[in-house]
Amino acid sequence: MSSVQDSPESLANGDATQKGCFAMETPSWVPPALANAGLLQKVGAELISTYILVFAGCGAAMVDEKSSGSITHFGVATSFGLVVMIMIYSVGHISGAHMNPAVTLAFATVRHFPWAHVPAYIGAQVVASISASFSLRLILGGVAKIGATLPAGSDVQSLAMEVITSYILMFVVSAVATDTRAIGELAGLAVGSAVFLDAIFAGPISGASMNPARSIGPAVASYDFKSLWVYILGPILGCLLGAWSYTMIKLPEQPQDLVNITNSKSFKSSRRR
């Protein structure tokens, strides 16, 4: 990516789609000073954040099972929403905090992420999920199949639920990550809330994975690959549809929109670094 020392004037004159925090492959909440982080740092951030996501989220489900429901379904959904929010604020400025192969693929298809980085991101996400799942197995044993996602009903029912919940998630992600008029400071809260909402109503049906990596790790650690295809195909389809649909309804950016962004708190604070 290009230099991050672009002036507000250059952004307002139409250069924003190519430079700084508004480069096509960089989410809008990413500070310009960190928008050119190297691929190694980005992959490292994805590795760590995905590990924490799976360890905390699936760990909550396992502890709930092990403690006879002390955390409750509401608590497990809250755990997933909170860890997503925390990781976005922690590493979103480095890697974009995808933590999800379906999100990475969706961003690439709408030209907000370079295809050349896709294999490294997905590889890091899957490795992190498997590592976190084996860590949980070592600590807590094989309870609740290491937090695996399994259909409560038919595979078709769960597939439909995964497509819809992933669509909702990616629609929100696209809004806060690709539109400069969205309030970037609230990205973590918005995406975490979407995960929480999806998990609340879809968890009892499909497990509300919305993330192929999140399902692959527990499946490998528990040696149970039943219906895994549902949790790979469903999130990918849903995220692709979510990204494409937001791109279709997104209003054209005007120069004044870019001026407003350069006057925002997040933009000014990033330029002081």
C-alpha positions as CSV (number, residue, x, y, z in Angstrom):
1,M,0.0,0.0,0.0
2,S,1.0,3.6,-0.4
3,S,2.4,6.1,2.1
4,V,0.2,6.9,5.0
5,Q,1.3,10.5,5.2
6,D,-1.6,11.8,3.0
7,S,-3.1,15.1,3.9
8,P,-6.8,15.7,4.5
9,E,-6.8,17.8,1.4
10,S,-5.6,14.9,-0.8
11,L,-8.2,12.7,0.7
12,A,-10.9,15.2,0.0
13,N,-9.7,15.5,-3.6
14,G,-10.6,11.9,-4.4
15,D,-7.4,10.0,-3.4
16,A,-9.0,8.3,-0.5
17,T,-9.8,5.0,-2.3
18,Q,-6.2,4.4,-3.0
19,K,-4.3,5.7,0.1
20,G,-4.0,5.5,3.8
21,C,-6.7,4.0,6.0
22,F,-9.1,4.1,3.0
23,A,-7.0,1.8,0.8
24,M,-9.3,-0.8,-0.7
25,E,-7.9,-3.7,1.3
26,T,-7.9,-1.9,4.6
27,P,-11.0,-1.6,6.9
28,S,-12.1,1.9,7.6
29,W,-11.4,1.7,11.3
30,V,-7.7,1.0,10.7
31,P,-5.5,4.0,11.6
32,P,-3.4,5.4,8.7
33,A,-0.2,5.1,10.7
34,L,-0.7,1.3,10.8
35,A,-2.3,0.7,7.5
36,N,0.9,-0.6,5.9
37,A,1.7,-3.3,8.5
38,G,3.6,-6.2,6.9
39,L,2.0,-9.5,6.0
40,L,3.9,-11.3,8.7
41,Q,2.5,-9.0,11.4
42,K,-1.0,-9.3,9.9
43,V,-0.9,-13.1,9.8
44,G,0.5,-13.1,13.4
45,A,-2.5,-10.9,14.5
46,E,-4.9,-13.3,12.8
47,L,-3.2,-16.3,14.4
48,I,-3.4,-14.8,17.9
49,S,-6.9,-13.3,17.7
50,T,-8.5,-16.4,16.2
51,Y,-6.8,-18.6,18.9
52,I,-8.3,-16.3,21.6
53,L,-11.7,-16.3,19.9
54,V,-12.0,-20.1,19.7
55,F,-10.4,-20.7,23.2
56,A,-12.8,-18.2,24.9
57,G,-15.9,-18.9,22.9
58,C,-15.7,-22.7,22.7
59,G,-14.2,-22.8,26.2
60,A,-17.4,-21.1,27.5
61,A,-19.5,-23.7,25.8
62,M,-17.4,-26.5,27.3
63,V,-17.4,-25.0,30.8
64,D,-21.2,-24.6,30.6
65,E,-21.5,-28.3,29.8
66,K,-19.0,-29.3,32.5
67,S,-20.7,-27.2,35.2
68,S,-24.2,-28.3,34.4
69,G,-25.3,-25.1,32.7
70,S,-23.8,-22.5,35.1
71,I,-22.9,-20.2,32.2
72,T,-26.1,-20.7,30.3
73,H,-26.8,-20.3,26.6
74,F,-27.0,-16.5,27.1
75,G,-23.6,-16.5,28.7
76,V,-22.0,-18.5,25.9
77,A,-23.5,-16.1,23.3
78,T,-22.2,-13.2,25.3
79,S,-18.7,-14.8,25.5
80,F,-18.5,-15.0,21.7
81,G,-19.8,-11.5,21.2
82,L,-17.4,-10.0,23.8
83,V,-14.3,-11.8,22.5
84,V,-15.0,-10.7,18.9
85,M,-15.5,-7.1,20.1
86,I,-12.3,-7.2,22.2
87,M,-10.2,-8.7,19.4
88,I,-11.4,-6.1,16.9
89,Y,-10.3,-3.3,19.2
90,S,-7.0,-5.2,20.0
91,V,-5.8,-6.2,16.5
92,G,-8.2,-4.6,14.0
93,H,-5.6,-1.9,13.4
94,I,-3.1,-4.5,12.4
95,S,-4.9,-7.2,10.4
96,G,-8.5,-6.1,10.2
97,A,-9.4,-8.8,12.7
98,H,-11.1,-11.1,10.3
99,M,-10.7,-14.3,12.4
100,N,-12.9,-16.0,9.9
101,P,-12.1,-17.5,6.4
102,A,-15.6,-16.6,5.2
103,V,-15.0,-12.9,6.0
104,T,-11.6,-12.9,4.4
105,L,-13.0,-14.5,1.2
106,A,-16.0,-12.1,1.1
107,F,-13.7,-9.0,1.5
108,A,-11.5,-10.3,-1.4
109,T,-14.5,-10.8,-3.7
110,V,-15.6,-7.2,-3.3
111,R,-12.1,-5.9,-3.7
112,H,-11.5,-4.8,-0.1
113,F,-8.7,-7.4,0.5
114,P,-5.9,-8.6,-1.7
115,W,-6.3,-12.1,-3.1
116,A,-2.6,-12.7,-2.6
117,H,-3.0,-12.5,1.2
118,V,-6.1,-14.8,1.3
119,P,-4.2,-18.2,1.7
120,A,-2.0,-16.9,4.5
121,Y,-5.0,-15.4,6.4
122,I,-7.1,-18.6,6.1
123,G,-4.1,-20.8,7.0
124,A,-3.5,-18.8,10.1
125,Q,-7.1,-18.8,11.1
126,V,-7.5,-22.6,10.7
127,V,-4.2,-23.4,12.5
128,A,-5.2,-21.1,15.3
129,S,-8.6,-22.7,15.7
130,I,-7.1,-26.2,15.8
131,S,-4.5,-25.2,18.3
132,A,-7.0,-23.6,20.6
133,S,-9.3,-26.6,20.3
134,F,-6.5,-29.0,21.3
135,S,-5.6,-26.6,24.2
136,L,-9.1,-26.9,25.4
137,R,-9.1,-30.7,25.1
138,L,-5.9,-30.8,27.1
139,I,-7.3,-28.6,29.9
140,L,-11.0,-29.6,30.0
141,G,-11.1,-33.0,28.3
142,G,-13.5,-34.0,25.5
143,V,-16.6,-32.5,27.1
144,A,-19.2,-31.1,24.7
145,K,-17.0,-32.3,21.8
146,I,-14.6,-29.4,22.4
147,G,-17.4,-26.9,21.6
148,A,-18.1,-28.4,18.2
149,T,-21.0,-27.1,16.2
150,L,-23.6,-29.8,15.3
151,P,-27.1,-29.5,13.9
152,A,-29.9,-29.8,16.3
153,G,-32.2,-30.9,13.4
154,S,-31.5,-31.6,9.8
155,D,-28.4,-30.5,7.9
156,V,-30.5,-28.5,5.5
157,Q,-32.1,-26.6,8.4
158,S,-28.7,-25.8,9.9
159,L,-27.3,-24.8,6.5
160,A,-30.1,-22.3,6.0
161,M,-29.6,-20.9,9.5
162,E,-25.8,-20.6,8.9
163,V,-26.3,-18.8,5.6
164,I,-28.7,-16.3,7.2
165,T,-26.7,-15.6,10.4
166,S,-23.5,-15.2,8.3
167,Y,-25.3,-12.8,6.0
168,I,-26.3,-10.7,9.0
169,L,-22.8,-10.7,10.3
170,M,-21.1,-9.8,7.1
171,F,-23.6,-7.1,6.2
172,V,-22.8,-5.4,9.5
173,V,-19.0,-6.0,9.0
174,S,-19.2,-4.5,5.5
175,A,-21.0,-1.4,6.8
176,V,-18.5,-0.6,9.5
177,A,-15.4,-1.7,7.6
178,T,-15.8,-0.5,4.1
179,D,-17.9,2.6,4.3
180,T,-16.0,5.8,5.4
181,R,-19.2,7.3,6.6
182,A,-19.8,4.6,9.2
183,I,-18.6,5.4,12.8
184,G,-15.4,3.4,12.8
185,E,-14.9,3.8,16.6
186,L,-18.0,1.6,17.1
187,A,-16.9,-1.2,14.7
188,G,-16.1,-3.6,17.5
189,L,-19.3,-3.0,19.4
190,A,-21.4,-3.3,16.2
191,V,-19.8,-6.6,15.0
192,G,-19.7,-8.1,18.5
193,S,-23.4,-7.3,18.9
194,A,-24.2,-9.0,15.6
195,V,-22.3,-12.1,16.7
196,F,-24.2,-12.0,20.1
197,L,-27.6,-11.6,18.4
198,D,-27.0,-14.4,15.9
199,A,-25.8,-16.7,18.7
200,I,-28.8,-16.0,20.8
201,F,-31.4,-17.1,18.3
202,A,-29.5,-19.5,16.1
203,G,-27.3,-21.2,18.7
204,P,-29.9,-23.8,19.7
205,I,-30.5,-24.7,16.0
206,S,-27.2,-24.8,14.3
207,G,-24.7,-23.7,16.9
208,A,-24.4,-20.3,15.2
209,S,-20.9,-20.9,13.9
210,M,-20.8,-18.3,11.1
211,N,-17.1,-19.2,10.8
212,P,-15.6,-22.2,9.1
213,A,-12.4,-22.0,11.2
214,R,-14.3,-21.9,14.4
215,S,-16.0,-25.2,13.4
216,I,-13.0,-26.9,11.9
217,G,-10.9,-26.7,15.0
218,P,-13.3,-28.4,17.4
219,A,-14.1,-31.0,14.7
220,V,-10.4,-31.9,14.4
221,A,-9.8,-32.0,18.1
222,S,-12.9,-34.1,18.8
223,Y,-12.4,-36.3,15.7
224,D,-16.0,-35.7,14.7
225,F,-16.5,-34.4,11.2
226,K,-20.2,-35.0,11.0
227,S,-22.0,-32.2,9.1
228,L,-18.8,-30.2,9.0
229,W,-19.6,-29.2,5.4
230,V,-22.6,-27.3,6.7
231,Y,-20.3,-25.0,8.7
232,I,-18.0,-24.5,5.8
233,L,-20.4,-23.9,3.0
234,G,-23.1,-22.0,5.0
235,P,-20.9,-19.2,6.3
236,I,-19.1,-18.7,3.0
237,L,-22.4,-18.3,1.1
238,G,-23.8,-16.1,3.7
239,C,-20.8,-13.8,4.0
240,L,-20.5,-13.5,0.2
241,L,-24.1,-12.5,0.0
242,G,-23.8,-10.1,2.9
243,A,-20.7,-8.3,1.3
244,W,-22.2,-8.2,-2.1
245,S,-25.6,-6.8,-0.9
246,Y,-24.0,-4.0,1.1
247,T,-21.8,-3.1,-1.8
248,M,-24.9,-2.8,-4.0
249,I,-26.8,-0.5,-1.7
250,K,-23.8,1.6,-0.6
251,L,-24.1,5.2,-1.6
252,P,-21.4,6.8,-3.7
253,E,-18.9,8.7,-1.6
254,Q,-18.7,12.5,-1.9
255,P,-15.7,14.7,-1.3
256,Q,-17.5,16.2,1.8
257,D,-17.8,12.7,3.3
258,L,-14.0,12.4,3.2
259,V,-13.5,15.8,4.7
260,N,-15.8,14.8,7.6
261,I,-13.7,11.6,8.1
262,T,-10.5,13.5,8.3
263,N,-12.0,15.7,11.0
264,S,-13.1,12.6,13.0
265,K,-11.5,11.7,16.4
266,S,-10.1,8.4,15.2
267,F,-8.4,10.0,12.1
268,K,-6.9,12.9,14.1
269,S,-5.6,10.6,16.9
270,S,-4.0,8.3,14.4
271,R,-2.1,11.2,12.7
272,R,-0.6,12.2,16.1
273,R,1.1,8.8,16.5
